Amino acid sequence: MRPRTALAQSSKTMAFSRRAKIDGLSPEEVERAAFDKIAASAAVCEQSTLKMRAKLEAAGFPAASVDAAIEKACRLGVIDDRRYAECLVRSTIASHKGLRIVEREISSLGLGIDELDAYQEYLDAGQDEVVASALEYLERHPPRSKNAYASCQRKLVSRGYDYDVATQATKLFMQEC
């Protein structure tokens, strides 16, 4: 029996090479193919310039074509780092996670989390709503270890909640048990 990792790696590499058939194409055609890949990915979900650059480079596109395709996509509004960051914050909150996890990714895009409307909405909601979200997560996923308090803390902190929020939600959860 072949190891799954080797099979997964070889099929992943093959998938990239199949999608990027750029041998024999002119530089303009390669750039158009790179832009088409960006448009197809952005049609599925929001993409950042950093993620698209990594996808295009992994697919074997030359750096000049990558740069030109990303610049065109940004100019046309196909990808937008600010829109991506807003979507990232909203989806993280909706999935009952804290924002510590996404702060680094947002800063790598050259944006400050404080600049985002979604983050301001999050702050306006107040700490009570964040604690309620964390508590709701604990109720849906109760701890199974002997030390329930520490388990709750670890679960929430690992999901990106601040330590203060994790502590408050854990105390409320332990009172309900």
Wavefront OBJ file of the C-alpha trace (Angstrom):
o trace
v 0.000 0.000 0.000
v 1.423 3.387 -1.018
v 1.656 6.083 1.627
v -1.130 8.622 1.282
v 1.198 11.586 1.600
v 3.280 10.578 -1.435
v 0.136 9.997 -3.471
v -1.373 13.288 -2.358
v 1.826 15.191 -3.145
v 2.216 13.681 -6.594
v -1.413 14.319 -7.554
v -1.187 17.866 -6.202
v 1.912 18.553 -8.289
v 0.271 17.025 -11.334
v -2.820 19.160 -10.872
v -0.729 22.328 -10.864
v 1.255 21.283 -13.922
v -1.901 20.352 -15.827
v -3.521 23.708 -15.140
v -0.498 25.758 -16.140
v 0.143 24.655 -19.711
v 2.201 27.658 -20.644
v 4.997 26.078 -22.671
v 5.125 27.600 -26.122
v 2.829 30.511 -25.255
v 3.758 34.100 -25.886
v 4.340 36.348 -22.841
v 0.954 37.997 -23.460
v -0.793 34.626 -23.542
v 0.971 33.543 -20.354
v -0.130 36.770 -18.665
v -3.707 36.182 -19.882
v -3.599 32.604 -18.527
v -2.365 33.903 -15.159
v -5.152 36.486 -15.062
v -7.723 33.806 -15.977
v -6.485 31.692 -13.045
v -6.908 34.697 -10.737
v -10.425 35.347 -12.048
v -11.414 31.691 -11.607
v -10.092 31.576 -8.031
v -11.696 34.900 -7.110
v -15.030 33.697 -8.489
v -15.047 30.940 -5.858
v -14.051 33.062 -2.855
v -12.225 36.261 -1.959
v -8.499 36.102 -2.558
v -5.602 38.227 -1.360
v -2.726 39.308 -3.554
v -0.341 37.234 -1.423
v -2.373 34.040 -1.799
v -2.815 34.560 -5.519
v 0.907 35.216 -5.959
v 1.658 31.925 -4.172
v -0.898 30.019 -6.282
v 0.447 31.400 -9.549
v 4.067 30.746 -8.618
v 3.187 27.182 -7.575
v 1.487 26.702 -10.944
v 4.739 27.630 -12.686
v 3.974 31.101 -14.001
v 6.990 33.403 -14.477
v 7.391 36.293 -12.029
v 6.798 38.985 -14.675
v 3.496 37.402 -15.713
v 2.457 37.008 -12.075
v 3.156 40.670 -11.348
v 1.314 41.867 -14.449
v -1.715 39.612 -13.842
v -2.015 40.644 -10.180
v -1.698 44.328 -11.077
v -4.446 43.954 -13.705
v -6.687 42.021 -11.296
v -6.271 44.722 -8.638
v -6.912 47.506 -11.140
v -10.124 45.803 -12.329
v -11.278 44.985 -8.795
v -11.131 41.229 -9.233
v -8.996 40.984 -6.114
v -8.767 43.576 -3.373
v -6.773 43.084 -0.178
v -9.035 45.378 1.847
v -12.178 43.528 0.729
v -10.430 40.226 1.477
v -9.493 41.414 4.972
v -13.067 42.568 5.675
v -14.379 39.180 4.558
v -11.755 37.386 6.635
v -12.733 39.272 9.806
v -16.459 38.673 9.271
v -16.067 34.972 8.504
v -13.765 34.480 11.499
v -16.309 36.077 13.819
v -19.140 34.065 12.270
v -17.255 30.822 12.875
v -16.910 31.608 16.599
v -13.199 32.313 16.503
v -11.199 35.129 17.982
v -9.383 37.649 15.836
v -5.879 37.030 17.160
v -5.486 34.375 14.489
v -6.152 36.707 11.548
v -4.345 39.811 12.785
v -0.991 38.581 11.460
v -2.415 37.765 8.022
v -4.072 41.165 7.783
v -0.869 42.954 8.752
v 1.045 40.935 6.129
v -1.262 42.515 3.539
v -0.095 45.938 4.647
v -3.340 46.736 6.445
v -4.047 47.478 10.064
v -6.927 45.599 11.618
v -8.057 48.877 13.214
v -8.724 50.311 9.729
v -11.371 47.718 8.860
v -15.102 48.380 9.140
v -15.759 44.772 10.152
v -13.339 45.117 13.067
v -14.999 48.351 14.186
v -18.383 46.555 14.112
v -16.818 43.798 16.210
v -15.600 46.355 18.754
v -18.961 48.149 18.758
v -20.697 44.873 19.610
v -18.744 44.879 22.859
v -16.911 42.321 24.914
v -20.159 40.808 26.208
v -21.072 39.604 22.717
v -17.595 38.142 22.198
v -17.846 36.305 25.524
v -21.303 35.060 24.514
v -19.876 33.740 21.253
v -17.087 31.934 23.101
v -19.586 30.506 25.598
v -21.794 29.302 22.750
v -18.797 27.504 21.267
v -18.060 25.805 24.604
v -21.682 24.715 24.923
v -21.559 23.123 21.477
v -18.130 21.581 22.119
v -17.881 20.794 25.843
v -14.561 19.671 27.295
v -13.940 15.964 27.830
v -10.886 16.058 30.044
v -10.686 15.730 33.797
v -9.597 19.343 34.161
v -12.547 21.004 32.409
v -11.496 24.541 33.317
v -8.054 24.241 31.709
v -9.526 22.437 28.732
v -12.027 25.236 28.113
v -9.269 27.830 28.388
v -7.068 25.973 25.881
v -9.930 25.506 23.433
v -10.817 29.171 23.376
v -7.280 30.523 23.284
v -6.380 28.127 20.471
v -9.387 29.451 18.525
v -7.978 32.968 18.746
v -9.914 34.417 21.664
v -8.082 36.768 23.997
v -7.145 35.331 27.368
v -9.609 37.662 29.170
v -12.501 36.543 26.964
v -11.500 32.892 27.392
v -11.401 33.317 31.165
v -14.819 34.987 31.360
v -16.466 32.436 29.063
v -14.863 29.545 30.930
v -16.096 30.844 34.286
v -19.626 31.218 32.920
v -19.490 27.748 31.411
v -18.273 26.197 34.661
v -21.113 27.911 36.586
v -23.671 26.405 34.210
v -22.259 22.861 34.544
l 1 2 3 4 5 6 7 8 9 10 11 12 13 14 15 16 17 18 19 20 21 22 23 24 25 26 27 28 29 30 31 32 33 34 35 36 37 38 39 40 41 42 43 44 45 46 47 48 49 50 51 52 53 54 55 56 57 58 59 60 61 62 63 64 65 66 67 68 69 70 71 72 73 74 75 76 77 78 79 80 81 82 83 84 85 86 87 88 89 90 91 92 93 94 95 96 97 98 99 100 101 102 103 104 105 106 107 108 109 110 111 112 113 114 115 116 117 118 119 120 121 122 123 124 125 126 127 128 129 130 131 132 133 134 135 136 137 138 139 140 141 142 143 144 145 146 147 148 149 150 151 152 153 154 155 156 157 158 159 160 161 162 163 164 165 166 167 168 169 170 171 172 173 174 175 176 177
